[in-house]
Amino acid sequence: MTASKPESPLPQLNPQLYQAFNPLCQALPAEDIANLVDRVAGHVQEIRTALQKNEFLDITLAEAIAESLLAVLANYGQYSTEQQALIVGAVEYFIDDKDVEPDTTSVLGLDDDAEVLNYVLHSIGRADLRVEV
């Protein structure tokens, strides 16, 4: 008899992250997704620009987060409304530089974005797209 591996529990966001993330979770019509894609790319460019003033910003993590977000946005219509809301929340959290840790000024600025993203990816069954912090 082989023991089955228990499913890992859904990760939890700390209360401060949850409070900032949860209001951003709103499903959008499919025609609005192209705008989100553009905004993700624009935010990565903002981080690249900020890198010129702060060499310690983690552009590799920013690009990994963006890549995972773009992957789920490419299949947005395949997710339930609840999952779509989580995806939009993760995108909005990423592109908001005034989140818990500002992305373009803090060395740790993308760690909270990665935590939110990984929470959402696990929640929607796409843990394969997780990013390492």
C-alpha positions in Angstrom: 0.0 0.0 0.0 1.4 3.4 -1.0 0.5 6.5 0.9 -0.9 9.3 -1.2 0.9 12.6 -0.9 -1.4 15.1 0.8 -2.3 18.2 -1.2 -0.4 21.2 0.0 -2.8 23.7 1.7 -3.7 26.9 0.0 -1.1 29.5 1.0 -2.3 32.4 3.0 -1.5 36.0 2.5 -0.5 38.0 5.5 -3.3 40.4 6.6 -1.5 43.5 5.3 -1.1 42.0 1.8 -4.6 40.7 1.8 -6.0 44.1 2.7 -4.1 45.7 -0.2 -4.8 42.9 -2.7 -8.5 42.0 -2.0 -10.1 45.2 -3.2 -8.3 44.9 -6.5 -10.0 41.6 -7.3 -12.7 42.2 -9.9 -13.3 40.1 -13.0 -13.1 42.2 -16.2 -14.7 41.6 -19.6 -12.3 39.8 -22.0 -12.0 42.9 -24.2 -10.3 44.7 -21.3 -7.5 42.2 -21.0 -5.3 43.7 -23.8 -5.1 46.8 -21.7 -3.9 44.8 -18.7 -1.2 43.1 -20.9 0.0 46.6 -22.0 0.1 47.8 -18.4 2.1 44.8 -17.3 4.7 45.5 -20.0 4.7 49.2 -19.1 5.3 48.5 -15.4 8.3 46.3 -16.3 9.6 49.1 -18.3 9.2 51.5 -15.4 11.2 49.1 -13.2 13.9 49.0 -15.9 14.1 52.8 -15.9 14.2 52.9 -12.1 17.1 50.4 -12.2 19.3 53.2 -13.6 18.9 55.0 -10.2 18.8 51.9 -8.0 20.9 49.1 -9.2 19.6 46.8 -6.5 16.1 46.5 -7.9 15.3 42.9 -9.0 14.5 43.2 -12.7 14.8 39.4 -13.1 12.0 38.9 -10.6 9.9 41.6 -12.2 10.3 39.9 -15.6 9.4 36.5 -14.1 6.3 37.9 -12.4 5.3 39.6 -15.7 5.8 36.4 -17.6 3.6 34.4 -15.3 0.9 37.1 -15.4 1.0 37.3 -19.1 0.7 33.5 -19.3 -2.6 33.4 -17.3 -3.9 36.5 -19.1 -3.4 34.7 -22.4 -6.0 32.1 -21.2 -8.2 34.5 -19.2 -11.4 33.3 -20.7 -10.8 29.7 -19.6 -11.0 30.6 -15.9 -14.1 31.0 -13.7 -15.3 34.4 -12.7 -13.8 34.0 -9.3 -10.4 33.0 -10.7 -10.6 35.9 -13.2 -11.1 38.3 -10.3 -8.0 36.9 -8.6 -5.9 37.2 -11.8 -7.0 40.8 -12.3 -6.2 41.5 -8.6 -2.7 40.1 -9.1 -2.1 42.2 -12.2 -3.4 45.3 -10.5 -1.3 44.7 -7.5 1.8 44.2 -9.6 1.3 47.4 -11.7 0.6 49.5 -8.6 3.9 50.9 -7.5 2.3 52.1 -4.2 1.6 48.7 -2.9 2.9 47.3 0.4 6.5 47.5 -0.9 7.0 50.0 -3.7 8.5 48.2 -6.8 10.6 51.0 -8.1 12.3 52.2 -4.9 12.6 49.3 -2.5 15.1 46.5 -2.9 12.3 44.2 -1.6 9.7 45.9 -3.7 8.8 42.9 -5.8 8.7 40.3 -3.0 5.2 41.2 -2.0 4.1 41.1 -5.7 5.6 37.6 -6.0 3.8 36.5 -2.8 0.5 37.7 -4.2 1.1 36.1 -7.6 2.1 32.8 -6.1 -1.0 32.9 -3.9 -3.2 33.5 -7.0 -1.4 30.9 -9.1 -1.9 28.2 -6.4 -5.6 29.3 -6.1 -6.3 28.9 -9.8 -4.4 25.7 -10.2 -1.4 27.1 -12.0 1.3 26.5 -9.4 3.6 25.5 -12.3 3.9 29.2 -13.0 5.1 30.1 -9.5 8.1 32.5 -9.2 11.0 32.0 -6.8 11.7 34.8 -4.4 
